[in-house]
Amino acid sequence: MRHSGPPGARRFAHRALLAAAGTVLSAAVAVVPAAAVPVTAPALGVPVAHNPDSVARADQVRDDQWQLDKLGAQIAWRTSTGRGVVVAVIDSGVDGSHPDLAGQVLPGLDLVTPGGAAEPDPVGHGTTVAGLIAGRNDDRQGVVGLAPDARILPVRVLDEENRYDDALIVAKGVRWAVDNGADVINLSLGGGGDSAALAAAIDYAFAKDVVVVACTGNLATSPDAKVWYPAREPGVVAVSGLERNSDNLWNGAITGRATVLAAPASGLVGARPPGGYWRVQGTSFAAPLVAATAALVRARYPQLSAGDVVNRLLVTAKDIGPTGRDDRFGYGLVDPIAALTAQVPPTYQNPLDDNDPPGVAGFGPAPGSMLAGDPDAEQLGLTGSRQQTQWRAQAAGAQDDAESERLWIGSAIFVALLTGAALMVRRFRQSHR
């Protein structure tokens, strides 16, 4: 027969349980900010509350674009807004119907669904990239790009999962962009393996006087810490990322000897199809800020070669690491104002390019692309299925998930404290039987 403890003991046990529950709730509240928004969108970004009809204050989305202040956009726009320059966004597609991109997007190419997809950008990644480059600056609403008068040439190479396994698709996209008027190409994607086919396409871009910018990659989506390809292709401007409102390296950025420049990468607000916004982070979103700066320079100095544009970006960068070029920040933080106004002697060549023959020197064949008896195929890496090549392009951008991480931590603490409280009450009751 069981005997309950004395009334005082029972009251103590109940109070102990309530105290434990109160501690659990306090911990949960402490780690989950009141402003946290449930993530119901794809795993790219956290939706941002936005009321375009509000007249009581300046637009929150515009005010949250800290990168514009960091890079001195208002002063840079006195000299150039990127008018007349075409920036190719080789990505997941671009939704030109987004209010911030209306009239900014040229007819493009879909290499994933040639017959046409139901949505121009099923993922939203490319739309965010395009908005950071050329979002409209004709009102105080929404996202404005760093080169707001440039035009976007969209090329879709990433599928609904924001990746693609075949480097030949990306290479084809680069060549198409070059042949269809691109002055600057942005590649916010990459992978671990080299591709001679893509190297040849990039060299084709250089030969046609096109600036090529790519992201260095993110640690969270890469099995190793090597700068992604094509960012490490000689001649490409490889862009790493910075933390919000600081000169500190973003902790998710991949860096290395191939790093060329740095730009803001975290705490960014971007355009989200079909007409919304979200918070994003990643070197995917640092690269377009450098591509936009290149567009500003090309508009200001239309006579400059692509190589001289790249050189101007390098010599005017703000050195924020060890003196000179380093593996973390490259030459430093891109500086649009200095790039537009500094006196820089011409070099007539890309200082990053090794000037080796297209797609050959410095690169073996694409992994798995060997074809017995065909030395040309072995050299250029133009054969092999997706499964054979094992080259995977993916986007270097993700949701700004600090809130989600704190939610998981809070949940773990909740479970641990609740379990501990239950055990304490059980032992207390047993000791008073």
C-alpha positions in Angstrom: 0.0 0.0 0.0 1.4 3.4 -1.0 1.4 6.3 1.5 1.6 9.8 0.3 4.0 12.2 2.0 2.9 14.9 4.4 0.9 17.8 2.9 3.9 20.2 3.4 6.1 17.8 1.4 3.5 17.6 -1.4 3.2 21.4 -1.5 7.0 21.6 -1.7 7.1 19.1 -4.5 4.5 21.0 -6.4 6.3 24.3 -5.9 9.6 22.7 -7.1 7.8 21.5 -10.2 6.4 24.9 -10.9 9.8 26.6 -10.3 11.4 24.2 -12.7 8.7 24.9 -15.3 9.2 28.6 -14.8 13.0 28.2 -15.3 12.3 26.2 -18.5 10.0 28.9 -19.9 12.5 31.7 -19.0 15.2 29.8 -20.8 13.1 29.3 -23.8 12.2 33.0 -24.0 15.8 34.0 -23.5 17.0 32.0 -26.5 14.1 32.7 -28.9 13.9 36.5 -29.7 10.4 38.0 -29.6 10.9 39.2 -33.2 11.7 35.7 -34.5 9.7 34.8 -37.6 8.7 31.1 -38.3 10.5 29.9 -41.4 7.8 28.8 -43.8 9.7 29.7 -47.0 12.3 27.6 -48.8 15.5 27.2 -46.9 17.2 30.1 -48.6 16.1 33.0 -46.4 14.0 34.2 -43.5 10.9 36.2 -44.6 11.0 39.8 -43.6 7.8 41.7 -42.5 7.2 44.5 -45.0 4.3 47.0 -45.3 4.7 48.8 -48.6 1.7 51.0 -47.8 3.1 52.4 -44.6 3.7 56.2 -44.6 4.5 56.6 -41.0 8.2 55.8 -41.4 10.8 55.1 -44.0 10.7 51.7 -45.5 12.2 49.0 -43.2 13.6 47.0 -46.0 15.5 49.9 -47.5 16.7 51.0 -44.0 18.0 47.4 -43.4 20.3 47.6 -46.4 23.4 48.3 -44.4 25.7 47.3 -47.2 24.8 50.5 -49.1 26.1 52.6 -46.3 29.1 50.4 -45.8 30.1 50.8 -49.5 29.2 54.5 -49.7 26.5 54.0 -52.4 25.0 57.4 -52.1 28.4 59.1 -52.9 29.3 56.5 -55.6 26.0 57.2 -57.4 27.0 60.8 -57.9 29.6 59.5 -60.3 27.9 56.4 -61.8 24.8 54.3 -61.4 25.7 51.6 -63.9 23.6 52.9 -66.8 24.2 51.1 -70.0 26.0 48.1 -68.5 24.6 44.5 -68.7 25.3 42.1 -65.8 24.7 38.4 -66.5 23.3 36.6 -63.4 24.1 32.9 -64.1 22.0 31.3 -61.3 18.6 29.9 -60.5 16.8 32.3 -62.7 15.5 35.8 -62.1 11.9 36.9 -61.5 11.7 40.1 -63.5 8.1 40.7 -62.2 9.4 41.5 -58.7 8.5 45.2 -58.1 12.2 46.1 -57.4 13.3 44.5 -60.7 10.5 45.6 -63.0 12.0 46.9 -66.2 15.5 45.9 -65.1 15.6 42.3 -66.5 16.4 41.5 -70.1 15.1 38.3 -71.9 17.3 35.5 -70.8 17.9 31.7 -71.1 16.7 28.7 -69.2 19.1 25.8 -69.5 17.4 23.7 -66.8 13.9 23.7 -68.4 14.4 24.8 -72.0 10.7 24.6 -72.6 10.1 27.1 -69.9 9.5 26.6 -66.2 6.3 27.4 -64.3 8.2 30.1 -62.4 11.2 32.1 -63.7 13.1 31.5 -60.5 11.7 28.6 -58.4 14.3 29.0 -55.7 14.6 32.8 -55.4 18.4 32.8 -55.1 19.0 34.4 -58.5 16.3 37.0 -57.9 18.0 38.0 -54.6 21.4 38.3 -56.4 19.9 40.4 -59.2 18.2 42.7 -56.7 21.5 43.4 -54.9 23.0 44.3 -58.2 20.3 46.3 -60.0 17.3 46.8 -57.7 15.5 50.0 -58.7 16.2 53.3 -57.0 13.2 55.3 -58.1 11.4 55.3 -54.7 11.9 54.6 -51.1 10.4 51.1 -51.1 12.1 47.8 -51.2 15.6 46.7 -52.2 17.9 49.0 -54.2 20.9 47.6 -56.0 24.4 49.0 -55.8 24.3 49.6 -59.6 20.6 50.5 -59.9 20.6 51.5 -63.6 22.4 48.4 -64.8 20.4 45.7 -66.6 20.3 42.1 -65.7 20.7 39.3 -68.2 19.4 36.1 -66.5 20.7 32.6 -67.3 19.2 29.7 -65.3 21.6 26.8 -64.6 20.5 25.9 -61.1 17.5 23.6 -60.6 14.7 23.6 -58.0 17.2 22.3 -55.4 19.5 25.3 -56.1 22.2 23.1 -57.6 23.3 21.5 -60.9 25.6 18.5 -61.5 26.8 19.3 -65.0 29.6 21.9 -65.4 28.9 21.9 -69.1 25.6 23.6 -68.4 27.3 26.4 -66.5 29.9 26.7 -69.3 27.2 26.9 -71.9 25.5 29.6 -69.8 28.7 31.7 -69.6 29.2 31.5 -73.4 25.6 32.4 -74.1 25.9 35.4 -71.8 29.0 36.6 -73.5 27.4 36.3 -76.9 24.3 38.1 -75.8 25.8 41.3 -74.5 27.1 40.7 -71.0 29.7 43.2 -69.8 30.0 41.6 -66.3 29.2 38.0 -65.3 28.2 37.1 -61.8 28.6 33.4 -60.7 27.2 33.0 -57.2 27.7 29.2 -57.4 30.6 26.7 -57.4 31.9 23.3 -56.4 35.0 21.5 -55.3 36.1 20.1 -58.7 37.7 21.9 -61.6 36.1 21.9 -65.0 38.2 22.4 -68.1 35.1 23.1 -70.1 34.1 25.9 -67.7 37.7 27.2 -67.7 37.5 27.4 -71.5 34.2 29.3 -71.3 35.6 31.8 -68.8 38.7 32.3 -71.0 36.2 33.0 -73.8 34.7 35.7 -71.7 38.1 37.2 -71.0 38.8 37.2 -74.7 35.5 39.0 -75.3 36.4 41.7 -72.7 34.0 40.5 -70.0 34.6 40.8 -66.2 33.8 37.6 -64.4 33.0 37.6 -60.6 32.4 34.5 -58.5 31.9 33.6 -54.8 34.5 31.8 -52.8 31.9 29.5 -51.2 30.4 28.7 -47.8 31.7 26.3 -45.2 28.2 25.0 -44.4 27.7 23.6 -47.9 31.2 22.4 -48.7 33.0 19.2 -47.5 36.3 20.9 -47.5 37.7 24.4 -47.0 39.1 25.0 -50.5 37.9 28.0 -52.4 35.2 26.9 -54.9 35.6 26.6 -58.6 35.1 28.7 -60.7 36.2 31.4 -58.2 39.7 30.0 -58.2 40.1 30.1 -62.0 42.9 32.6 -62.8 41.4 35.9 -63.9 38.1 35.5 -62.0 37.4 38.0 -59.1 36.9 35.6 -56.2 34.8 37.3 -53.5 34.6 36.4 -49.8 32.3 37.9 -47.2 32.1 40.1 -44.2 30.0 40.1 -41.0 27.2 42.7 -40.7 28.5 46.3 -40.0 32.1 45.2 -39.5 35.4 44.4 -41.2 35.4 41.0 -39.7 35.3 37.9 -41.9 31.9 36.2 -42.0 32.4 33.0 -40.1 30.8 30.9 -42.9 33.1 32.1 -45.7 35.6 29.9 -47.4 38.9 31.7 -47.9 42.3 30.8 -49.3 45.0 32.0 -51.7 42.5 32.5 -54.5 40.5 35.1 -52.5 40.6 38.4 -54.3 38.1 40.8 -52.6 35.7 40.9 -49.8 32.2 42.4 -49.5 29.2 42.3 -47.1 27.8 38.8 -46.7 25.6 38.6 -43.6 22.5 40.3 -42.3 21.4 41.3 -45.8 17.9 41.8 -47.0 17.1 40.6 -50.5 14.2 40.5 -53.1 12.2 37.3 -52.8 9.8 36.1 -55.6 7.2 37.0 -56.3 7.1 40.3 -54.4 8.5 39.8 -50.9 11.8 40.0 -49.1 14.0 37.8 -46.8 17.1 37.9 -44.8 20.0 36.1 -46.4 23.7 35.4 -45.8 26.5 33.9 -47.8 29.3 34.7 -50.2 26.6 34.3 -52.9 25.4 37.7 -51.9 28.8 39.3 -51.5 29.8 38.5 -55.1 27.0 40.6 -56.7 28.1 43.6 -54.7 31.5 43.3 -56.4 29.8 42.6 -59.8 27.8 45.8 -59.3 30.9 47.8 -58.5 32.4 46.5 -61.7 29.2 47.7 -63.5 29.6 51.1 -62.0 33.2 51.3 -63.2 32.3 50.1 -66.7 29.6 52.8 -67.0 32.0 55.5 -65.7 34.9 54.4 -67.9 33.5 52.7 -71.0 36.8 52.8 -72.7 38.5 50.6 -70.1 39.2 47.0 -70.9 37.8 44.3 -68.6 41.4 43.7 -67.3 41.7 47.4 -66.4 38.4 47.3 -64.6 39.5 44.3 -62.5 42.8 46.1 -61.8 41.0 49.2 -60.7 38.9 47.1 -58.2 42.1 45.6 -56.8 44.3 48.7 -56.3 41.5 50.7 -54.8 40.2 48.1 -52.3 40.3 49.0 -48.6 43.0 46.9 -47.0 41.3 45.4 -43.9 43.6 42.5 -43.1 47.4 42.0 -42.9 49.2 44.6 -45.1 48.8 43.7 -48.8 47.0 40.8 -50.2 46.1 38.0 -47.8 44.3 34.7 -47.8 41.2 36.0 -45.8 40.3 39.2 -47.5 42.4 39.2 -50.7 43.2 42.8 -51.6 40.5 44.0 -49.1 37.0 45.4 -49.0 35.7 46.5 -52.4 35.5 50.3 -52.5 33.1 51.7 -55.1 33.9 55.3 -54.4 37.7 54.9 -54.8 37.2 52.6 -57.8 35.3 55.4 -59.5 37.4 58.3 -58.5 41.0 57.2 -58.0 43.8 57.9 -60.5 44.8 54.5 -61.7 47.2 54.0 -64.6 46.1 51.5 -67.3 47.6 48.0 -67.3 45.8 46.7 -70.5 45.5 43.3 -68.9 43.8 41.4 -66.1 46.4 41.2 -63.3 44.7 38.0 -62.0 44.9 36.1 -65.3 47.9 33.8 -66.0 47.4 34.3 -69.8 47.7 30.6 -70.4 45.8 28.9 -73.3 42.1 28.7 -72.7 41.0 25.8 -70.5 44.2 23.9 -70.8 47.1 25.0 -68.6 46.6 24.7 -64.9 43.7 22.2 -65.3 43.5 18.5 -65.9 40.4 17.0 -67.5 37.1 17.3 -65.7 37.0 14.5 -63.2 35.6 11.3 -64.8 35.6 12.8 -68.3 38.3 10.5 -69.8 37.3 9.0 -73.1 39.7 6.3 -74.3 41.3 7.1 -77.6 40.2 10.7 -77.7 43.1 12.9 -76.4 41.1 16.1 -77.2 38.2 15.0 -75.1 40.7 14.1 -72.3 42.3 17.5 -72.5 39.1 19.7 -72.7 36.9 17.6 -70.4 33.9 18.0 -72.7 32.5 14.5 -72.3 31.0 12.5 -69.5 27.6 12.4 -67.9 26.6 14.2 -64.7 27.3 11.1 -62.7 30.7 10.6 -64.3 32.0 14.1 -63.9 31.0 14.4 -60.3 31.1 18.1 -60.6 28.3 19.8 -58.7 27.5 23.5 -58.9 25.6 24.9 -55.9 24.7 28.3 -54.7 26.7 29.8 -51.8 23.8 31.5 -50.1 21.4 30.3 -47.3 18.9 31.6 -44.8 20.2 33.9 -42.1 19.4 31.2 -39.5 20.6 32.6 -36.2 17.0 32.7 -35.0 16.5 29.0 -36.1 19.7 28.0 -34.3 18.6 29.7 -31.1 15.2 28.0 -31.4 16.9 24.5 -31.5 19.1 25.4 -28.6 16.1 26.6 -26.6 14.2 23.4 -27.4 17.2 21.3 -26.2 17.4 23.3 -22.9 13.6 22.9 -22.5 13.7 19.1 -22.8 16.8 18.9 -20.5 15.3 21.0 -17.8 11.9 19.4 -18.0 13.5 15.9 -17.7 15.6 17.1 -14.7 12.5 18.5 -13.0 10.6 15.3 -13.4 13.4 13.2 -12.0 13.8 15.6 -9.0 10.1 15.4 -8.1 10.1 11.6 -8.5 13.1 11.2 -6.2 11.5 13.6 -3.7 8.3 11.6 -3.5 10.2 8.4 -3.2 12.1 9.8 -0.2 8.9 10.6 1.6 7.1 7.3 1.2 
